[in-house]
Amino acid sequence: MSGKVFIALFSGINVGGNRIVKMAELRSFFEDLGFSAVSTYVQSGNAVFRSDKGDAAALTKRIEAAFEAKWGFHSRIMVRDFGWFERLVRENPYPEAAADHTKLHAYA
């Protein structure tokens, strides 16, 4: 597989039965944008994909605009490359909390 791995985190979809986006439709949306190896996680609005072009900032703008055009509402989207998440874990200032995922949170 080619391309850099990115993770897209959507805000404000599939919460409390509002702004429903089915994950199969979200996967197709990413594929239609030309991304590959797309996978999603339950109804979370989180997607992992590969892209040969762009950085996280450019991809965020592109995906947000296309998402709003398709679904008719704005969702804030955070796109980061896989290396960003690797650094986040490696540089965790609270390693003692890492074993309990309910106590460790990241803010970007």
Backbone as CSV, one residue per row, in Angstrom:
resi,resn,N_x,N_y,N_z,CA_x,CA_y,CA_z,C_x,C_y,C_z
1,MET,0.839,-1.183,0.000,0.000,0.000,0.000,0.879,1.240,0.000
2,SER,0.454,2.208,-0.753,1.228,3.444,-0.793,0.481,4.554,-0.083
3,GLY,1.193,5.616,0.166,0.592,6.771,0.817,0.861,6.792,2.296
4,LYS,0.788,7.972,2.827,1.001,8.217,4.248,-0.309,7.948,5.003
5,VAL,-0.209,7.401,6.201,-1.393,7.109,7.009,-1.819,8.354,7.779
6,PHE,-3.116,8.658,7.703,-3.720,9.773,8.422,-4.915,9.276,9.220
7,ILE,-5.245,9.999,10.258,-6.432,9.723,11.072,-7.267,10.992,11.077
8,ALA,-8.570,10.847,10.794,-9.508,11.971,10.824,-10.480,11.748,11.968
9,LEU,-10.593,12.738,12.836,-11.507,12.677,13.977,-12.587,13.732,13.767
10,PHE,-13.829,13.278,13.638,-14.968,14.171,13.394,-15.612,14.553,14.714
11,SER,-16.070,15.778,14.788,-16.752,16.272,15.978,-18.219,16.525,15.650
12,GLY,-19.093,16.117,16.557,-20.503,16.470,16.436,-21.328,15.628,15.496
13,ILE,-20.875,14.425,15.172,-21.720,13.532,14.387,-22.050,12.308,15.226
14,ASN,-23.222,11.738,14.965,-23.667,10.522,15.643,-23.705,10.666,17.162
15,VAL,-24.115,11.843,17.634,-24.208,12.100,19.072,-25.676,12.287,19.424
16,GLY,-26.169,11.471,20.321,-27.554,11.615,20.781,-28.582,11.455,19.678
17,GLY,-28.264,10.664,18.673,-29.200,10.443,17.579,-29.293,11.586,16.594
18,ASN,-28.371,12.536,16.677,-28.378,13.698,15.777,-27.217,13.627,14.793
19,ARG,-27.426,14.293,13.666,-26.384,14.373,12.634,-25.782,13.004,12.341
20,ILE,-26.651,12.072,12.012,-26.251,10.688,11.779,-25.498,10.551,10.456
21,VAL,-24.343,9.924,10.541,-23.547,9.582,9.368,-23.159,8.119,9.531
22,LYS,-23.659,7.283,8.642,-23.323,5.858,8.705,-21.863,5.667,8.299
23,MET,-21.191,4.778,8.996,-19.767,4.589,8.760,-19.491,4.031,7.367
24,ALA,-20.382,3.204,6.835,-20.193,2.707,5.468,-20.223,3.877,4.482
25,GLU,-21.113,4.846,4.721,-21.178,6.030,3.864,-19.937,6.909,4.041
26,LEU,-19.427,6.991,5.271,-18.221,7.775,5.515,-17.018,7.138,4.820
27,ARG,-16.930,5.799,4.870,-15.840,5.113,4.152,-15.923,5.408,2.652
28,SER,-17.118,5.308,2.087,-17.296,5.591,0.659,-16.935,7.032,0.332
29,PHE,-17.307,7.950,1.224,-16.982,9.366,1.064,-15.468,9.548,0.927
30,PHE,-14.696,8.925,1.825,-13.235,9.031,1.768,-12.685,8.403,0.494
31,GLU,-13.234,7.263,0.101,-12.789,6.607,-1.133,-13.099,7.470,-2.346
32,ASP,-14.280,8.114,-2.358,-14.648,8.995,-3.466,-13.713,10.200,-3.563
33,LEU,-13.135,10.598,-2.439,-12.155,11.695,-2.441,-10.776,11.237,-2.906
34,GLY,-10.637,9.933,-3.167,-9.377,9.405,-3.686,-8.447,8.820,-2.651
35,PHE,-8.917,8.678,-1.418,-8.086,8.090,-0.376,-8.180,6.570,-0.435
36,SER,-7.176,5.898,0.090,-7.153,4.431,0.053,-7.063,3.856,1.456
37,ALA,-7.245,2.543,1.539,-7.149,1.793,2.804,-7.973,2.464,3.901
38,VAL,-9.193,2.844,3.577,-10.058,3.568,4.511,-10.719,2.590,5.466
39,SER,-10.663,2.909,6.752,-11.428,2.145,7.735,-11.965,3.111,8.780
40,THR,-13.085,2.720,9.380,-13.733,3.543,10.393,-13.898,2.716,11.654
41,TYR,-14.231,3.396,12.740,-14.404,2.720,14.025,-15.825,2.948,14.513
42,VAL,-16.558,1.879,14.692,-17.966,1.883,15.109,-18.684,3.122,14.570
43,GLN,-19.521,3.776,15.336,-20.226,4.977,14.887,-19.534,6.238,15.401
44,SER,-18.240,6.179,15.583,-17.489,7.250,16.226,-17.252,8.465,15.339
45,GLY,-17.233,8.266,14.044,-16.824,9.349,13.167,-15.320,9.447,13.047
46,ASN,-14.619,8.419,13.452,-13.169,8.378,13.305,-12.831,7.535,12.087
47,ALA,-11.882,8.006,11.288,-11.494,7.285,10.085,-9.980,7.284,9.952
48,VAL,-9.463,6.174,9.474,-8.044,6.025,9.163,-7.970,5.833,7.654
49,PHE,-7.015,6.498,7.017,-6.917,6.400,5.569,-5.496,6.694,5.117
50,ARG,-5.224,6.407,3.874,-3.926,6.708,3.276,-4.107,7.758,2.183
51,SER,-3.115,8.645,2.096,-3.126,9.665,1.061,-1.717,9.873,0.533
52,ASP,-1.620,9.985,-0.793,-0.330,10.268,-1.435,-0.038,11.753,-1.472
53,LYS,-1.086,12.575,-1.282,-0.926,14.013,-1.434,-1.433,14.748,-0.210
54,GLY,-0.781,15.864,0.097,-1.266,16.767,1.132,-0.695,16.509,2.504
55,ASP,-0.810,17.550,3.313,-0.447,17.436,4.715,-1.735,17.495,5.526
56,ALA,-1.619,17.384,6.833,-2.794,17.332,7.698,-3.667,18.579,7.556
57,ALA,-3.059,19.752,7.486,-3.841,20.996,7.395,-4.617,21.068,6.078
58,ALA,-3.967,20.754,4.988,-4.631,20.793,3.680,-5.734,19.745,3.600
59,LEU,-5.465,18.569,4.125,-6.476,17.505,4.102,-7.675,17.874,4.963
60,THR,-7.435,18.511,6.100,-8.539,18.934,6.963,-9.477,19.855,6.205
61,LYS,-8.934,20.871,5.563,-9.758,21.822,4.814,-10.534,21.130,3.707
62,ARG,-9.861,20.266,2.987,-10.500,19.556,1.868,-11.635,18.672,2.360
63,ILE,-11.385,17.901,3.402,-12.394,16.971,3.915,-13.557,17.738,4.528
64,GLU,-13.284,18.789,5.313,-14.366,19.574,5.919,-15.293,20.162,4.856
65,ALA,-14.728,20.740,3.808,-15.539,21.351,2.751,-16.373,20.300,2.025
66,ALA,-15.762,19.171,1.687,-16.486,18.111,0.981,-17.561,17.495,1.873
67,PHE,-17.258,17.349,3.167,-18.230,16.786,4.112,-19.460,17.685,4.209
68,GLU,-19.231,18.989,4.372,-20.351,19.922,4.498,-21.187,19.947,3.221
69,ALA,-20.532,19.876,2.067,-21.260,19.855,0.800,-22.116,18.593,0.678
70,LYS,-21.608,17.472,1.167,-22.345,16.196,1.040,-23.458,16.070,2.066
71,TRP,-23.171,16.369,3.340,-24.149,16.125,4.402,-24.940,17.367,4.821
72,GLY,-24.530,18.534,4.387,-25.301,19.740,4.646,-25.129,20.355,6.015
73,PHE,-24.135,19.936,6.750,-23.816,20.571,8.025,-22.311,20.517,8.250
74,HIS,-21.834,21.443,9.060,-20.400,21.536,9.341,-20.029,20.617,10.502
75,SER,-18.949,19.926,10.339,-18.358,19.140,11.421,-16.890,19.540,11.514
76,ARG,-16.459,19.934,12.717,-15.026,20.206,12.888,-14.300,18.874,12.764
77,ILE,-13.244,18.882,12.005,-12.494,17.651,11.755,-11.030,17.915,12.074
78,MET,-10.445,17.007,12.827,-9.014,17.084,13.109,-8.344,15.954,12.340
79,VAL,-7.418,16.285,11.471,-6.657,15.287,10.725,-5.218,15.368,11.199
80,ARG,-4.666,14.232,11.541,-3.268,14.147,11.943,-2.649,12.927,11.265
81,ASP,-1.350,13.010,10.997,-0.691,11.833,10.443,-0.350,10.866,11.568
82,PHE,-0.084,9.632,11.187,0.158,8.580,12.168,1.344,8.912,13.073
83,GLY,2.354,9.552,12.516,3.527,9.944,13.305,3.177,10.874,14.451
84,TRP,2.181,11.744,14.251,1.735,12.646,15.317,1.216,11.839,16.505
85,PHE,0.430,10.804,16.221,-0.099,9.966,17.302,1.010,9.148,17.971
86,GLU,1.968,8.685,17.192,3.103,7.971,17.777,3.866,8.866,18.748
87,ARG,4.110,10.128,18.353,4.795,11.076,19.245,3.959,11.356,20.493
88,LEU,2.661,11.486,20.317,1.765,11.741,21.440,1.904,10.647,22.496
89,VAL,1.930,9.403,22.058,2.070,8.277,22.989,3.478,8.254,23.585
90,ARG,4.482,8.408,22.751,5.878,8.347,23.211,6.209,9.454,24.206
91,GLU,5.665,10.641,23.997,5.991,11.791,24.841,4.983,12.012,25.964
92,ASN,4.160,11.030,26.242,3.165,11.118,27.314,3.840,11.491,28.636
93,PRO,3.477,12.629,29.232,4.105,13.030,30.489,3.549,12.287,31.713
94,TYR,2.543,11.438,31.510,1.921,10.692,32.610,1.890,9.199,32.295
95,PRO,3.041,8.571,32.172,3.054,7.153,31.785,2.330,6.249,32.778
96,GLU,2.251,6.661,34.037,1.567,5.827,35.038,0.059,5.760,34.769
97,ALA,-0.481,6.717,34.055,-1.917,6.731,33.746,-2.241,5.985,32.458
98,ALA,-1.246,5.622,31.683,-1.479,5.011,30.377,-2.199,3.677,30.460
99,ALA,-2.033,2.962,31.547,-2.678,1.656,31.673,-4.185,1.770,31.836
100,ASP,-4.677,2.897,32.306,-6.112,3.094,32.510,-6.609,4.139,31.516
101,HIS,-7.163,3.668,30.403,-7.578,4.576,29.338,-8.689,5.540,29.764
102,THR,-9.336,5.295,30.887,-10.387,6.215,31.357,-9.787,7.438,32.053
103,LYS,-8.516,7.395,32.372,-7.871,8.494,33.098,-6.889,9.298,32.255
104,LEU,-6.606,8.833,31.058,-5.624,9.500,30.221,-6.321,10.086,28.993
105,HIS,-6.182,11.378,28.809,-6.799,12.067,27.685,-5.748,12.947,27.013
106,ALA,-5.941,13.182,25.745,-5.051,14.063,24.999,-5.856,15.226,24.479
107,TYR,-5.228,16.384,24.422,-5.865,17.576,23.905,-4.961,18.178,22.835
108,ALA,-5.560,18.477,21.706,-4.743,19.047,20.617,-5.279,20.392,20.226
